[in-house]
Amino acid sequence: MLISRVVLMGVAWVLSLAIMAQGGALQYNQTLVIDHTDGLITVPAGKTWKIVNMRNTGGQITATGAVSGHCGTSCGGGVCSSSSCRYLAYLYDINGIGFNEAVGCFVCSGSTCTGGTGNCPPTLTYNVNMTASLNTPFWLAAGNTFQVNVTNMLVSILEFNIVP
């Protein structure tokens, strides 16, 4: 029984040394609040970020290029009807990959659209009515990029120094 405790304590000690050798401790540095006006930002070298809250109180987003179009010479009048162009944008990007998609539709009027995505407007700005907090918390390492794509969305970030 005593031997198993000593072996267990020895294993725990070796594991703790291995964990400490993998990286430094985290030291709180500052709190950041960002929004879409900050553009693409990069986690600085020697830092790590904890995204603790993302809150969208409804805003606008701009999508480039329709992802599908079923446009005709007359419109059905409904959003994403058979006479509309469908757009897809993301509320935020991490390392160029979009997360939390927001779908928008351009409803054709008269002969604005004549078929396919080639006849859809090149960009569409539309309202996003999401009021919930989004997928938090999560961590970003030094060198990762982050971008908010929708207006009226605030992101709270805790920045930590990595202390060797």
N, C-alpha and C positions, 0 to 999 in steps of 0.2 A: 504494500500500500504506500509506504514512504517512497519507495523507488519510483512508482508511477507518478507521484506528485512532483518529485524532482525532475523526472523526464518531461512532464507536462510543463513545468515552470521553465525548463531549459528551452523547450520548443517555442513557448510564448516569447521568451527573451530574444531568441534568434529571429522569429518572425517580426518582432517590433523593430529590431535593428535593420532588417531588410526593408521594412516599410519606410523608415526614416531615411535610408540611403537612396530611396527612389526620388525624393524631392524635398523641397523646403516646407517650412510652415507658412501659413497664411496670416498676414497682418493687415487689418482693415486700413484702407487708405482714404477713400472718400465715397460719397453717394452722388450718383449722376442721375439726372432726369433728362431724357432726350425725346425728340419728336421728329416728324418728317422733315423739318427744316435743317436738321443736322446732316442729312445725306448719308453716304456710306462712311461708316466709321470702323476703325480697326482697334482691337484690343492691343494696348501698348506692350512692348517687350517687358518681361519681368512682372507682368500683372496677370490677373485672372478676374473675370467678371461673373457675378451671380445676378442674373436677371430675376428680380424678385416680384415684379408686377408689370403687367401690360394692360392698360385700360383704354378701350375705345368707346367714346361717348357718341359715336355717330359722326361720320365725316365723309370726305370724298376721296376717291382713288381714280387714277388714270391708267387705263389698260391700252397697250399698243398691239394692234392687229387682232382681228376677230378670230376666234378659234373654230367657229362654225357659222355658217350662214345658210338660211333657207329663205332667201329674199325673193319676193315676187313683185309684180307690178301693183298689187293691192295688198293692204295690210289687214290682219285679223284683229288689230286693236289691242290685243293682250300682250303682256310682257313675255318675251321668248316664244312668241307664237310662230306659226309657219312663215311669217313675213318679218323676220327679225334677224339681227346679227348678234351672236353671243360672244361676250368678252370674258376673259378670266385674268384676274390679277391677284396678288398675294398681299396680305396685310404687312408682312415683314419677311426679310431675306436673311439667311445665315449662310455665309460663304457662297453667295450667289444662288442659293436654293430657296425657293419661295415656300412659305408656310401660311396656313389658314387662308384658303382661297375665298375670294369675293367675286361673285358672278354678276355681270351687268349685261343688259340687253338694249340694243337700239332697235326700236320698232320703226319699220319703214312706213313712209307716207307717200302716197301717189306712186310715182315711178322712181323714187330715190334708189331703191335696190332692184336689180334685175336678175339676180341669181348668183349664188356662190359667195365666198368671202372676199373675192376680188372687188366686189362692188360695195362692200361695207366701208364705213368711214375708217381712216387709218388709226385713229385713237378715239377713245370714249372715256369721258369723265363721268362718274356716277356716284350716287350716295351709297354709303355702307352704314347700315343701321344695326351694328352689333354693340351691345352695352356690357357684355360680360368680360371678366378677366380671362386672359388667354394663356394656356399652357405654361404656367410658371410654378415653381422656379426651375431654371436650368442654368448651366454653367458654360462659359466660353473661355477658351484658352488664349494665350498671347498669340497674335497673328490672325485670329479669326475675325471675320468682318460681319457687320450687322447693319441693317438698314430698315427704317420704318417707312412704309409706303402709303399710308393713309393719314389724312388730316385728322386732327382731334384725337390722336392716340398718343398717350404718354407712356414712357417706359422707365421704370425705376431700376437702377443698377447699383449694386454694391461692388466697389472695386477694391481688390486686395493686392498687396505686394506679395511676391513669392520670396520669402526670406530663406537663404540657403542654410 
